[in-house]
């Protein structure tokens, strides 16, 4: 109703056991922005906890395409560039679309 959004994520291990969860209040933003904020926050939390490998799952195909397309690296969207740099430089990450 208010138009405010938050990014909420859960981190699970390979046997799907819960490791941690988090929320990030974002204020007003698009669903696309909320998804990429959630991915960025999740990557930073994982790196902070010492994890260097994960499968990132999202139900937003637009986000998957934006993060996996090489021509997006030079795009003007700062959040996308930050995530792409982390994906390229830190560990082994897989982005997966899950409808």
N, C-alpha and C positions, 0 to 999 in steps of 0.2 A: 504494500500500500504506500509506503513512504518513498519507494524507489531506491532505497539503500541496499547495498549488496555486501556479501562477505564471501571469502574464499575459505572453504573447509576441506581438509584432506585427511586421509588415513594412510598410514604406512604399514604394510604387512610384509612378512618374510615369505620365502618361497613356498612354505606350506600354508600360507594365508593366515597365519597367526598375527594378531595385532601387535605392533611395535609402539606406535605413537599416533596421536592425532593432533590437529591444530586448527585454529580459526584465525582469520585476519579480516577485520572490519575494513571495508574499502570505500564506503560512502556511495556516491552515485557513479556508476560506470556500466558499460555494456556487458552482456554475458561473455563475449569474447575476451574482454579485458579481465573479467573475474577469473576465467579459466587460466589465462596465462599468468596472472598474479599467483594463483594457487600452485601452478607448476613451478614458478620461480621460487616461491616460499618453500615448497617441498624439496626442491634441489638443494637450497641453502641449508635447510634443516638436516637433510641426509649428509651433506658434506661436513657440517658441524659435528655430527655424531660419528663421523669417520667412515661412512659408507661411500663407496666409489663405484657401485654398480646397482642399477635398478631398471625395472620396466615401468615407464610412466604410462598410465592408462587414462584415457579421457573419452567421453561420449561426444566430443565436439570435433567433427571432421575438419572444419575450417582451421582449428588450432593445430591439428596434426599436420595438415598441408602447409600451413605457415611456418611451422618449426622445421619441417623436413625439406623445404624447397631452398636450394642454394641461392637463388636470386634474391631471397628475402634478407640475406645477410646484410646487404647494403640499404635495407629499407629504413624509413624514418621512425619506425616504432621501436623505441628504446627498450621496452620490456622484451620484445622478441630478440633483439640483438644481444641483450644480456643472457637470456636463456641459451641462445645458439652458441655464444662463447663458452658458457659452462659445459654444454653438451660436447663441444669439440675439444675442450682442454682438460676436463676433469673426469676421469674414470670412464666407465662403459655404461652408456644409457641407451635405452630403446624406447621409442615412442610408439604407442599402440592405440589404434582406434577401437573402442569397444562400444558397439551400438546399444 
